[in-house]
Amino acid sequence: MGFKIFHKVKIRLKGVWCPELTDKDGPKAKADLIELLQHQDYSFKKLFIKTEKDKMSYDRYVAVVYALGNNINEAMVNKGYK
């Protein structure tokens, strides 16, 4: 039995360097991440996000994102976001 409570939080992908959206390459990085997630055949029940609070990252949550067991962080690194 669930309560269907949702909480929207901005996260930073752990171990991945991506430019800010306001930077020249920011929109491309966002598009690459969206493309990775859209090509996953999953329901939200199979999206797993492991987070930790990082004081050195402007007090944001830092996360490793998995979709159907695929590490999205590693996929972004493989796309050149190191």
C-alpha positions, 0 to 999 in steps of 0.5 A: 500500500503506497501513499503516492507521495512525490518530492521533486529534488535536483541532484548532481550525478556522482562522478560525472562532470556536466556543464551548468545549463547556462554554460555553452555545452549545458543544453547538450549535456541535458539532451544527452542525459534525457536521451539515455533515460528515454532509451531505457525500457522501464517503469518508474518502479525500476528507476533507482536513485541512490543519493547522499547529501554532499556539503562540498556540492553546494549542499545538493544531493549527489546521486548514482542513477540506475535504470533497469540495472544500467548505471546512468552515471557510467553511461554519461562518463562514457559519453565524455562527461568526466 
